[in-house]
Amino acid sequence: MITGASRGIGAETVRIFARAGAKVGMMARSETALADLAAEIGQDAVPLPCDVADYDAVSAAVATLGKVDILINNAGVIEPISHLAHSDPSDWGQVIDINLKGVYNGMRAVLPGMLAAGGGTILTVSSGAAHGPVEAWSHYCASKAACAMLTRCIDKENADQGIRAMGLSPGTVATQMQREIKASGVNPVSQLDWDVHIPANWPAQALLWMCGPEADGYAGSEISLRDDEIRQKIGLTA
């Protein structure tokens, strides 16, 4: 099950997992985009229109699939980019609802079934923003830092029951989110040249690799695609 599956990293992850032989539950708010992606991939792609901030909706999507072996928490937003002193409380809270509560909702919905089955893998797309402040990204930094701790909590509580929980920090990726960052013009990330961003299929390939035994040593932690050794292990090249 992949959240934020309608575009960017999520859509590329759907394609790569489907090619690897997985039946993929695709979760996103855009019903039309999911339908288009399902038509592209075929019967192994199951569209699950859903707002990840709504636990009941996420739980119902999991029930539709019946069994989830792998959860990929990818859904996330960064708009509106704003300095904290001028931020809108409702907008700030909405980002937390999606980026943090959405991750919790996915984890909470799949964990009972995974534990009953004797194991499962939970991967969460993280960010360098989880580990250091970025100007005008207080909502994004706070949510990503909290998600990194959720991964560590699951590892502490459930690793001995077969649950593999890890985070992936992909670096900057050529997606719509980067276009939004670029348009803001607020901090150094917005000033980066477009050609320095990695393609969305790189983190997608990394997520597939993380489902295999080669990544077992990273359980409970986070891997970074800025690490050349990690890129070599996955087979990613410039």
Phi, psi and omega in degrees: 000127184239123177268158184061040191274356190278344183200173173057224181302320182299312181295319178295325178293320175303311182299315184291319179291322178296319178295331179280357176102008181274148166271123191246124171272122186254117183246129176192169180279335184274101181297321181295314180297321178294320179297320179295318180292321178296321179295324179292318188270321180109199191292344180278359178248119183251112180287134181228077179302126190190146171263115185297341179287350182256105184300317182300321179292320178295316179299320179294323178295319178297318179297325178298320180288327178089313182212129179239116179271329183224129172246130175243109178276099183244336184302132179190152179226160178233342178279146001274131175287125186199143171296143187303321183296338181246007184289151175272121184305321180292316179295319179299316180293327179295323177295320177296320179301318182280307189286326182254302180297328177297321177292314177302314182301317178296314179300312183296325183287326184266337187301314180303317179293320178296317180295320178295329181275352179094008176156173179173171181239131178236113181245138181233128178286118183255204184192154171301338178293347176287344189240358178199148183289144176231132182306130176071012179243033185303320180295316182290314180299315181296318182292319181291322177296319179294321179295323177299324178288326175300318178300316180294324179294315179298318179299318181293320185276329193230002181301321182285358176251017174092010181267123177257114180240129181213160174245154176235120174258105188277349190081201181273133188236142182284081181227178178300325179301320179294328176293322177294319178297315180300317182294333182290325180062022191272315188231177183302331179298324181290345182267356182294143173292146183299327186286356176274346181282140179280156178289153184296337181285344177293305176299329177297316177295323178297319180296322176296315179299323182293344178279350182263170185295339180298337183264002185303328182292348181262005181303135180084000182230198185228137173253153183239132177282000171281348182277116182299325180296319177296315180301319179295320179298322182280336181093027179266134179225153181291000000 
